[in-house]
Amino acid sequence: MSILRQRLQQALDEGKRVDLCTGNSGWVGLPIYLDDEHVELLAVITHKDGESVECNVTSCIVRIDKIHALSIITEAWDIKRLNEIPTIVEGELL
């Protein structure tokens, strides 16, 4: 099993959002189905038009062999937590 397929399986099992790059296209969503050739992503897209908000739920099926890059959103940090990360300058922790 390829590392790409392993990470897609991990995201499916853990309910993690993925960002896929397939050359000139990109896909973002939650994996809801995975086999040896395809991954199906569920995406919720919101549009704000004036005061109303419309939500569209869509799914897309992507061929695994067309995926060039994958990122998995593992954790969301607020600005306070980001500011607590030590700064590295010229190889030294500040």
KACORWO-V188761 format. One record per helix or strand of 3 or more residues. SS is the DSSP state (~ for helix, > for strand). FROM is the first residue (numbers start at 1). LEN is the number of residues. If there is no record, write none. Layout:
BEGIN
SS FROM LEN
SS FROM LEN
END
This chain:
BEGIN
~ 3 12
> 17 5
> 26 9
> 38 12
> 52 12
~ 64 3
> 69 4
~ 79 5
END
